[in-house]
Amino acid sequence: MKSFLKTGSDWARLKTSVPGVFVLKLPPFRGSPARLAVELNPVDDSGNPTRRRGLILRNFDELSQYKQLFQTDKLEPLVKSVETANPIEKKKFVKPGEDVLEI
């Protein structure tokens, strides 16, 4: 992880052994140094992220807060309602595999 923080380019995404879980290198911002974060992003059949940017977790406290939000009873019906209102999406382009971090 430390070598990825030092040598990885800004916004570089490192796959892990858990599909949809990535390590993301955040660039320096307003005087704070470059940092690593966890990105949750659904994957396609070849293990590539389906979205340009997923849900970014910078610390354990953020993970706990998102867990509580995901357990809200009204979230599921809201997402289903939004899904039925939106037009159907087409399949995305699939790119070749990358390095994978075993976790």
N, C-alpha and C positions, 0 to 999 in steps of 0.2 A: 504494500500500500504506500509506504513512504517513497519508494522509487517511482511509482506512478505519479505521486504528488510532485516530485521533483522533475521528472522527465516528460510527463504527459503534456500535450498541448492543451490550451484553454478549451473548455467544453468537451474534452475527450471523454468518450464513454467506454467503459470496460465491462464486458459481459462477465457474469458470474455463473456458477453452476446451477443457480435457481432461475428458471425461465421468467423473464419479466423484471428481474432485479439487476440493476447495473450500479457501478461506481462511477460517479461523474466528477470531473475536475472543474471546479469553479475558479474563474480568474480572480486576480486581486481586484478589490473594489473599495474605493474611498479610504485608502490607507490600511485596510485589512489585507493580510496575505492571502495567497491562493489557498483553497481548501478543497477537501473531498466531501462529497455528499452521496447519499443513496438515491437512486432514481427508480421509481416504480413505473413501468411502461409495458403494457401488454405486448406480446410478441406474435409474429406470424408463424407459419409452419417451419420456416428455416431458422427461427430463433432471433430474428431481427425485430427491433421495436416497430410498432405500428403507428406511433405518433412521433412528431418531430421532438417534442419535449414531454416527458411524463411528470408524475408527481415527485417533487424533489423534497427529500427529508434531510435537513442539515444537522439534526441532533435528536436525541432520544425523546425529549419533551415534545417535539413536533410529531413524532411517531405516535405518542400517547394521545395527543389531541386529535389526530386524524382517526385513530382507532375509535374514539368516542363519537366522532362525526359519522363514521361509517355504520355505527350501530344505531343511529337515529331511526326510529320506526318510519318516519315520513320520507326518508330519503329514497327508498326503493320505489314507492308509488310515483314519486316525482320524476325519477329517472325513466321509469316506464312511460310516463305521460310525455316526457320530452322526446323519447325514442319514437313513439308513435306519431308525433307531430312532425318530426324531421323526415326529409326525403331519404331514400335508401342509398347507402354509400357503395361505390364501386371498389373492387379489389385494388390494392396498391402494388407497386413494383417491388420485387424481391431482389436484394443485393447479396453477394457472396458472404460467407462466414468470416468471423474475426476471432481474435484471441479470447479465451474464456478464463476467468478467475475462479478457482475452486473454492467454495465457502462451505 
